[in-house]
Amino acid sequence: MNIIEFVSLICLGSFGAGFLGALTGLGGGVVIVPMLTLLFGVDIRLAIGASLISVIATSSGAAAAYVREGFSNIRIGMFLEIATTIGAIVGALMHPKLSTGLLAIIFGIILIYSALISSRPKPDRISGNPDKIATRLRMHGTFPALDGIKEYQVRNVPQGFGLMFIAGTISGLLGIGSGAMKVLAMDQVMRIPFKVSTTTSNFMIGVTAAASAGIYLAEGYIRPGLTMPVMLGVLTGSLVGARVLAKTKTSKLRIVFATVVFILALEMIYNGIVGNI
């Protein structure tokens, strides 16, 4: 395989990763890292470095469209980014202390969790009994639904904040957006409608990734020759995915996505155990 074919294949795979990441709110990193390590034989630390930059690109590509459409809640995102940023720095500092095999096993476990979260159908819930902190910070908002504009109120802010720290740590450690944990915190704990949760997650993952990317760059794990085609592919895919999400139901796509991610998870765990990564 020559360099042109290699770059083209990485761009194509990254496009698919960005497209699915934008649709599910998980970010393209959950596909980028196993794709690079299992299909292209890239060292997992370099794959994580490239994934971090692609996560920033995903957020940049999708976030603007989601904010313009009225889905993302910027107040919620900026508040929860405090926790994810601190966690991302902690995760990035932990990263050099772990072996590549252990990183692969941890990544596989997170992938299985992400697959389970993304495969479940999530109806938009409109919650009552708002949290006092959310009221004080004016986190309640509206979002466009198929039958018109709907209002929602935010609950359990402290619990959601704590889960966001964990999500940030996972992001910094594995180079992913940790969208599954973010969506869990906002949708299941804070009772935010699912589309608002996924789009706000996309808004947040870029800042979370940027917090740890500087550490990976200083350690030499971000290589421009690998990162550039990954970033361009993910950015393009996320822009297309953002447009599709606003107009379609994605339940069937979620099942396909979850199946692919689950298979990749098993491969990552196996290769991590036998020492192939």
Summary of the structure (lengths in Angstrom):
residues: 277
radius of gyration: 17.5
end to end distance: 21.0
largest distance: 59.6
contacts: 1122
relative contact order: 0.24
helix: 75%
strand: 4%
